[in-house]
């Protein structure tokens, strides 16, 4: 059975875990409406995705 030869230091452990942090979510400004939306997602206000009408627009 594999057993670690030395204790992993807290510094090495934390450096290994540095890539596991949750990053902030990205938002882009929509060209047509000017609203912020997630990239590669349907704009829920207008219902458009990549220049095509996908959903019915929401009524405010």
Backbone as CSV, one residue per row, in Angstrom:
resi,resn,N_x,N_y,N_z,CA_x,CA_y,CA_z,C_x,C_y,C_z
1,UNK,0.834,-1.181,0.000,0.000,0.000,0.000,0.881,1.247,0.000
2,UNK,0.502,2.267,-0.785,1.315,3.481,-0.882,1.120,4.342,0.366
3,UNK,2.239,4.781,0.918,2.212,5.618,2.111,3.104,6.828,1.838
4,UNK,2.640,8.054,2.151,3.485,9.233,1.931,4.772,9.148,2.764
5,UNK,5.873,9.501,2.147,7.156,9.421,2.847,7.323,10.568,3.841
6,UNK,6.832,11.763,3.471,6.961,12.938,4.330,5.604,13.615,4.476
7,UNK,5.466,14.397,5.552,4.240,15.172,5.762,4.196,16.323,4.755
8,UNK,3.045,16.514,4.144,2.876,17.647,3.222,2.733,18.913,4.047
9,UNK,3.539,19.905,3.742,3.494,21.147,4.502,2.228,21.930,4.153
10,UNK,1.744,22.775,5.058,0.566,23.588,4.760,0.759,24.479,3.538
11,UNK,1.987,24.920,3.317,2.254,25.758,2.151,2.030,24.986,0.854
12,UNK,2.592,23.786,0.782,2.417,22.955,-0.418,0.957,22.554,-0.604
13,UNK,0.288,22.214,0.488,-1.121,21.834,0.425,-1.973,22.990,-0.112
14,UNK,-1.719,24.201,0.396,-2.505,25.358,-0.037,-2.185,25.759,-1.470
15,UNK,-0.937,25.576,-1.895,-0.603,25.868,-3.286,-1.309,24.902,-4.228
16,UNK,-1.432,23.645,-3.821,-2.136,22.661,-4.629,-3.626,23.007,-4.726
17,UNK,-4.195,23.514,-3.662,-5.628,23.830,-3.620,-5.966,25.193,-4.216
18,UNK,-4.978,25.946,-4.642,-5.235,27.303,-5.121,-6.113,27.324,-6.367
19,UNK,-6.100,26.250,-7.168,-6.896,26.207,-8.385,-8.323,25.752,-8.122
20,UNK,-8.629,25.347,-6.905,-9.961,24.860,-6.575,-10.918,25.980,-6.185
21,UNK,-10.426,27.198,-6.065,-11.270,28.312,-5.645,-12.325,28.609,-6.707
22,UNK,-13.491,29.028,-6.248,-14.578,29.375,-7.169,-14.343,30.791,-7.677
23,UNK,-14.280,30.932,-8.983,-14.060,32.250,-9.571,-15.354,33.037,-9.683
24,UNK,-15.240,34.305,-9.975,-16.432,35.133,-10.136,-17.085,34.828,-11.482
25,UNK,-18.397,34.963,-11.534,-19.120,34.662,-12.762,-18.944,35.799,-13.758
26,UNK,-18.851,35.455,-15.028,-18.627,36.431,-16.084,-19.961,36.913,-16.638
27,UNK,-20.060,38.170,-16.923,-21.231,38.761,-17.556,-20.764,39.599,-18.733
28,UNK,-21.553,39.617,-19.799,-21.261,40.453,-20.950,-22.460,41.352,-21.205
29,UNK,-22.192,42.495,-21.813,-23.270,43.417,-22.159,-23.870,42.984,-23.491
30,UNK,-25.197,42.835,-23.531,-25.879,42.421,-24.747,-25.807,43.549,-25.775
31,UNK,-25.526,43.185,-27.032,-25.380,44.203,-28.075,-26.682,44.932,-28.347
32,UNK,-27.795,44.198,-28.367,-29.077,44.801,-28.737,-29.727,45.550,-27.579
33,UNK,-29.886,44.877,-26.437,-30.639,45.479,-25.333,-29.764,46.252,-24.360
34,UNK,-28.467,45.966,-24.316,-27.588,46.651,-23.374,-27.632,46.044,-21.976
35,UNK,-28.429,44.988,-21.786,-28.533,44.328,-20.489,-27.331,43.410,-20.270
36,UNK,-27.014,43.163,-19.009,-25.964,42.205,-18.690,-26.552,40.804,-18.727
37,UNK,-25.819,39.871,-19.324,-26.254,38.480,-19.391,-25.030,37.591,-19.360
38,UNK,-25.251,36.308,-19.053,-24.160,35.346,-19.051,-23.779,35.015,-20.486
39,UNK,-22.485,34.796,-20.775,-22.093,34.402,-22.116,-22.662,33.031,-22.468
40,UNK,-23.059,32.832,-23.706,-23.598,31.580,-24.224,-24.922,31.202,-23.572
41,UNK,-25.679,32.197,-23.081,-26.984,31.961,-22.499,-28.011,32.822,-23.231
42,UNK,-29.272,32.411,-23.172,-30.354,33.163,-23.794,-30.616,34.420,-22.976
43,UNK,-30.820,35.556,-23.653,-31.209,36.795,-22.982,-32.682,36.661,-22.619
44,UNK,-32.992,36.602,-21.328,-34.359,36.339,-20.892,-35.302,37.512,-21.144
45,UNK,-34.768,38.735,-21.219,-35.646,39.885,-21.481,-36.148,39.889,-22.918
46,UNK,-35.252,39.636,-23.858,-35.648,39.691,-25.263,-35.916,38.296,-25.850
47,UNK,-35.392,37.247,-25.218,-35.572,35.893,-25.731,-34.680,35.567,-26.914
48,UNK,-33.656,36.382,-27.167,-32.775,36.185,-28.313,-31.525,35.405,-27.892
49,UNK,-31.018,34.592,-28.827,-29.750,33.902,-28.656,-29.069,33.832,-30.014
50,UNK,-27.894,34.396,-30.111,-27.097,34.439,-31.339,-27.904,34.971,-32.525
51,UNK,-28.692,36.021,-32.283,-29.430,36.670,-33.356,-30.730,35.998,-33.736
52,UNK,-31.133,34.948,-33.023,-32.374,34.247,-33.326,-33.326,34.336,-32.146
53,UNK,-34.621,34.417,-32.455,-35.645,34.464,-31.412,-35.875,33.028,-30.912
54,UNK,-35.519,32.764,-29.660,-35.640,31.438,-29.087,-36.867,31.339,-28.182
55,UNK,-37.044,32.334,-27.325,-38.139,32.355,-26.352,-39.031,33.559,-26.617
56,UNK,-40.238,33.496,-26.078,-41.114,34.663,-26.117,-40.567,35.697,-25.137
57,UNK,-40.552,36.987,-25.521,-40.036,38.010,-24.581,-40.907,38.103,-23.339
58,UNK,-40.266,38.408,-22.218,-40.981,38.575,-20.952,-41.740,39.895,-20.976
59,UNK,-42.924,39.901,-20.399,-43.678,41.140,-20.249,-43.321,41.774,-18.911
60,UNK,-43.010,43.063,-18.912,-42.665,43.763,-17.651,-43.875,44.420,-17.055
